[in-house]
Amino acid sequence: MKRALVIVPAYNEAGSIGEVLAQIREAIPGVDRLVVNDGSVDGTGPLVTSLGERCLDIACNIGYGPALQTGLWYALRRGYDVAVFLDADGQHDPEDVPRLIAALDEWDCDMVIGSRYAGGRPYTGPFARRVGQQVFSWLTQAAMGRRIYDTTSGLKAVRASAFRLLVEGTYMDFHTEVLIELSMRGYDVRELPISMHERKHGQSMHSWKSLFEYPLKTMFLTLVAAVNVLLPRKS
C-alpha cells in the first residue's frame, strides 16, 4: 500500500488550520499529515502542536514555494510514495485527496492537479487575475503541447519519482514554472476537476500589488526552469 503524506503550508492561518486538519483526519484518516509553518506570527505553529499534529516550524517567512519544498524534503527523507499539497485556508476539500492519489495510478502519471477550470469551467475572480490565469494556461500549452487550465491550483498530488527534482529546483509558487519544467523533463502532468470553497478566515497572499508582480516573477522563473532543462542538452 502506498504511503501518502498531506503537506499543508501555513502562514498566519490560525483561524482556519484547526478546522482544516480536522477535515483531513475525518476524510482520510489513514494518510499522514504535516504542517509547514512558514514563519507565522499569529500562533499557527503552537496551535498545530497543541492539536498533536506534526509541524515543521520555519523561523521566518520564506514563501509558499520554498515551504512546499521543505515539506517535500521531509517526504523524500522518510520514504513516502506520494505527497499531496493542500492549502491551510479551508478552500480545498480533503475528500478530493483520495481521488487525486487514485488518479496518479489510473493515469500512470507523475502529478495530478486539482483543477477548478478543467472541462471548460469559466475562470473566476477579478479581471486582472482571470486574464493572468488564461495567459499562463496558454503558456503551458505552448511549452507542454497540452493545455493546463488551472496552473495556480494549490491542490496537487505528486509521485515520489518527482520529489528530488522538485526539492532541488528554484520555484516561487510551485505553479506554472513547476508544470513546465516537469513536462520538459518527461514527467506526465494531468488535471482532475474539483470544486473549491470560499476562504473564511485570514488574508489571501495575493494583493492588488501581487497581481502585477506575480506574472513577471512567474515568467522569469519559468524561463529559468526552461534554461535549466535545455542547457544540459546542449553540452
DRENGU-222819 format. One record per residue (C-alpha): residue number from 1; x, y, z. Coordinates in steps of 0.5 Angstrom, whole numbers, padded with zeros to 4 digits. Last residue first. Example, Ala and Ser with C-alpha at 12.3 -4.5 7.8 and 13.67 -1.06 7.14 Angstrom:
BEGIN
R / resi / u / v / w
R / 2 / 0027 / -0002 / 0014
R / 1 / 0025 / -0009 / 0016
end
This chain:
BEGIN
R / resi / u / v / w
R / 235 / 0053 / 0041 / -0047
R / 234 / 0047 / 0043 / -0051
R / 233 / 0042 / 0038 / -0047
R / 232 / 0045 / 0041 / -0040
R / 231 / 0043 / 0048 / -0042
R / 230 / 0036 / 0046 / -0044
R / 229 / 0033 / 0044 / -0037
R / 228 / 0036 / 0049 / -0033
R / 227 / 0034 / 0054 / -0039
R / 226 / 0027 / 0052 / -0038
R / 225 / 0027 / 0053 / -0031
R / 224 / 0030 / 0060 / -0031
R / 223 / 0025 / 0062 / -0036
R / 222 / 0019 / 0060 / -0032
R / 221 / 0022 / 0063 / -0026
R / 220 / 0022 / 0070 / -0030
R / 219 / 0015 / 0069 / -0033
R / 218 / 0013 / 0067 / -0026
R / 217 / 0016 / 0074 / -0023
R / 216 / 0013 / 0078 / -0028
R / 215 / 0006 / 0075 / -0027
R / 214 / 0007 / 0076 / -0020
R / 213 / 0009 / 0083 / -0019
R / 212 / 0002 / 0086 / -0023
R / 211 / -0003 / 0082 / -0019
R / 210 / 0002 / 0082 / -0013
R / 209 / 0000 / 0089 / -0012
R / 208 / -0007 / 0088 / -0012
R / 207 / -0006 / 0083 / -0006
R / 206 / -0005 / 0075 / -0007
R / 205 / -0003 / 0072 / 0000
R / 204 / -0010 / 0072 / 0002
R / 203 / -0012 / 0074 / 0009
R / 202 / -0014 / 0070 / 0015
R / 201 / -0021 / 0067 / 0016
R / 200 / -0027 / 0064 / 0012
R / 199 / -0024 / 0063 / 0005
R / 198 / -0029 / 0061 / 0000
R / 197 / -0030 / 0054 / -0002
R / 196 / -0027 / 0050 / -0008
R / 195 / -0029 / 0045 / -0013
R / 194 / -0025 / 0040 / -0017
R / 193 / -0024 / 0037 / -0024
R / 192 / -0017 / 0033 / -0025
R / 191 / -0011 / 0035 / -0029
R / 190 / -0005 / 0032 / -0031
R / 189 / 0002 / 0032 / -0031
R / 188 / 0007 / 0027 / -0034
R / 187 / 0014 / 0028 / -0033
R / 186 / 0019 / 0028 / -0039
R / 185 / 0024 / 0033 / -0037
R / 184 / 0020 / 0039 / -0041
R / 183 / 0014 / 0037 / -0037
R / 182 / 0017 / 0037 / -0030
R / 181 / 0020 / 0044 / -0032
R / 180 / 0013 / 0047 / -0035
R / 179 / 0009 / 0045 / -0029
R / 178 / 0014 / 0047 / -0024
R / 177 / 0014 / 0054 / -0027
R / 176 / 0007 / 0055 / -0028
R / 175 / 0005 / 0053 / -0020
R / 174 / 0010 / 0052 / -0015
R / 173 / 0010 / 0059 / -0012
R / 172 / 0017 / 0062 / -0013
R / 171 / 0021 / 0056 / -0015
R / 170 / 0028 / 0054 / -0016
R / 169 / 0029 / 0047 / -0016
R / 168 / 0032 / 0042 / -0012
R / 167 / 0026 / 0040 / -0008
R / 166 / 0022 / 0039 / -0014
R / 165 / 0027 / 0035 / -0018
R / 164 / 0028 / 0030 / -0011
R / 163 / 0021 / 0029 / -0011
R / 162 / 0019 / 0028 / -0018
R / 161 / 0019 / 0020 / -0017
R / 160 / 0016 / 0020 / -0011
R / 159 / 0009 / 0022 / -0014
R / 158 / 0006 / 0028 / -0013
R / 157 / -0001 / 0030 / -0012
R / 156 / -0003 / 0037 / -0012
R / 155 / -0008 / 0042 / -0009
R / 154 / -0005 / 0049 / -0009
R / 153 / -0008 / 0051 / -0016
R / 152 / -0005 / 0056 / -0020
R / 151 / -0004 / 0053 / -0027
R / 150 / -0011 / 0051 / -0027
R / 149 / -0013 / 0050 / -0035
R / 148 / -0007 / 0046 / -0036
R / 147 / -0006 / 0046 / -0044
R / 146 / -0002 / 0040 / -0048
R / 145 / 0004 / 0041 / -0052
R / 144 / 0008 / 0043 / -0046
R / 143 / 0011 / 0049 / -0047
R / 142 / 0006 / 0053 / -0052
R / 141 / 0000 / 0049 / -0048
R / 140 / 0003 / 0052 / -0041
R / 139 / 0004 / 0059 / -0044
R / 138 / -0004 / 0058 / -0046
R / 137 / -0005 / 0057 / -0038
R / 136 / -0001 / 0062 / -0036
R / 135 / -0004 / 0067 / -0040
R / 134 / -0011 / 0065 / -0038
R / 133 / -0010 / 0065 / -0031
R / 132 / -0007 / 0072 / -0032
R / 131 / -0013 / 0075 / -0035
R / 130 / -0017 / 0072 / -0030
R / 129 / -0013 / 0075 / -0025
R / 128 / -0013 / 0082 / -0028
R / 127 / -0021 / 0081 / -0029
R / 126 / -0022 / 0080 / -0021
R / 125 / -0024 / 0073 / -0020
R / 124 / -0027 / 0067 / -0024
R / 123 / -0025 / 0063 / -0030
R / 122 / -0030 / 0059 / -0033
R / 121 / -0031 / 0051 / -0033
R / 120 / -0029 / 0048 / -0040
R / 119 / -0027 / 0041 / -0037
R / 118 / -0022 / 0044 / -0033
R / 117 / -0023 / 0050 / -0029
R / 116 / -0022 / 0049 / -0022
R / 115 / -0017 / 0044 / -0023
R / 114 / -0014 / 0039 / -0017
R / 113 / -0007 / 0038 / -0021
R / 112 / -0005 / 0031 / -0021
R / 111 / 0003 / 0030 / -0022
R / 110 / 0007 / 0024 / -0024
R / 109 / 0003 / 0020 / -0029
R / 108 / 0000 / 0013 / -0029
R / 107 / -0007 / 0015 / -0031
R / 106 / -0010 / 0011 / -0026
R / 105 / -0004 / 0010 / -0021
R / 104 / -0004 / 0018 / -0020
R / 103 / -0011 / 0019 / -0021
R / 102 / -0012 / 0015 / -0015
R / 101 / -0008 / 0020 / -0011
R / 100 / -0012 / 0025 / -0013
R / 99 / -0019 / 0022 / -0012
R / 98 / -0016 / 0020 / -0005
R / 97 / -0015 / 0028 / -0004
R / 96 / -0021 / 0030 / -0006
R / 95 / -0025 / 0029 / 0001
R / 94 / -0020 / 0034 / 0003
R / 93 / -0024 / 0040 / 0000
R / 92 / -0020 / 0046 / -0001
R / 91 / -0021 / 0053 / 0001
R / 90 / -0020 / 0052 / 0008
R / 89 / -0014 / 0057 / 0008
R / 88 / -0009 / 0052 / 0010
R / 87 / -0007 / 0050 / 0003
R / 86 / -0007 / 0042 / 0001
R / 85 / -0001 / 0039 / -0003
R / 84 / -0001 / 0032 / -0003
R / 83 / 0006 / 0028 / -0003
R / 82 / 0006 / 0020 / -0005
R / 81 / 0011 / 0015 / -0004
R / 80 / 0014 / 0017 / 0002
R / 79 / 0021 / 0015 / 0004
R / 78 / 0022 / 0019 / 0010
R / 77 / 0028 / 0023 / 0007
R / 76 / 0023 / 0025 / 0001
R / 75 / 0017 / 0027 / 0005
R / 74 / 0021 / 0031 / 0009
R / 73 / 0024 / 0034 / 0003
R / 72 / 0017 / 0035 / 0000
R / 71 / 0015 / 0039 / 0006
R / 70 / 0021 / 0044 / 0006
R / 69 / 0020 / 0044 / -0002
R / 68 / 0013 / 0046 / 0000
R / 67 / 0015 / 0052 / 0004
R / 66 / 0020 / 0054 / -0001
R / 65 / 0014 / 0055 / -0006
R / 64 / 0010 / 0059 / -0001
R / 63 / 0015 / 0064 / 0002
R / 62 / 0021 / 0064 / 0006
R / 61 / 0017 / 0067 / 0012
R / 60 / 0022 / 0067 / 0018
R / 59 / 0024 / 0061 / 0024
R / 58 / 0021 / 0056 / 0020
R / 57 / 0017 / 0051 / 0024
R / 56 / 0016 / 0044 / 0022
R / 55 / 0009 / 0041 / 0025
R / 54 / 0007 / 0034 / 0026
R / 53 / 0000 / 0035 / 0029
R / 52 / -0002 / 0034 / 0037
R / 51 / -0007 / 0039 / 0037
R / 50 / -0003 / 0043 / 0041
R / 49 / 0003 / 0043 / 0036
R / 48 / -0002 / 0046 / 0031
R / 47 / -0004 / 0051 / 0036
R / 46 / 0003 / 0053 / 0037
R / 45 / 0005 / 0054 / 0030
R / 44 / -0001 / 0058 / 0028
R / 43 / 0000 / 0063 / 0034
R / 42 / -0001 / 0069 / 0030
R / 41 / 0007 / 0071 / 0028
R / 40 / 0007 / 0065 / 0022
R / 39 / 0014 / 0064 / 0020
R / 38 / 0012 / 0059 / 0015
R / 37 / 0009 / 0053 / 0019
R / 36 / 0010 / 0047 / 0015
R / 35 / 0004 / 0043 / 0017
R / 34 / 0005 / 0035 / 0016
R / 33 / -0001 / 0030 / 0016
R / 32 / 0000 / 0022 / 0015
R / 31 / -0006 / 0019 / 0011
R / 30 / -0010 / 0013 / 0014
R / 29 / -0015 / 0018 / 0017
R / 28 / -0017 / 0021 / 0010
R / 27 / -0024 / 0025 / 0010
R / 26 / -0024 / 0025 / 0018
R / 25 / -0017 / 0027 / 0019
R / 24 / -0017 / 0032 / 0013
R / 23 / -0023 / 0035 / 0016
R / 22 / -0020 / 0036 / 0023
R / 21 / -0013 / 0039 / 0020
R / 20 / -0017 / 0044 / 0016
R / 19 / -0022 / 0046 / 0022
R / 18 / -0015 / 0047 / 0026
R / 17 / -0012 / 0051 / 0021
R / 16 / -0017 / 0056 / 0020
R / 15 / -0016 / 0062 / 0024
R / 14 / -0009 / 0060 / 0026
R / 13 / -0007 / 0061 / 0019
R / 12 / -0002 / 0066 / 0019
R / 11 / 0003 / 0063 / 0014
R / 10 / 0001 / 0055 / 0013
R / 9 / 0004 / 0050 / 0008
R / 8 / 0000 / 0044 / 0009
R / 7 / 0003 / 0037 / 0006
R / 6 / -0001 / 0031 / 0006
R / 5 / 0003 / 0025 / 0006
R / 4 / 0002 / 0018 / 0003
R / 3 / 0005 / 0012 / 0004
R / 2 / 0003 / 0007 / -0002
R / 1 / 0000 / 0000 / 0000
end
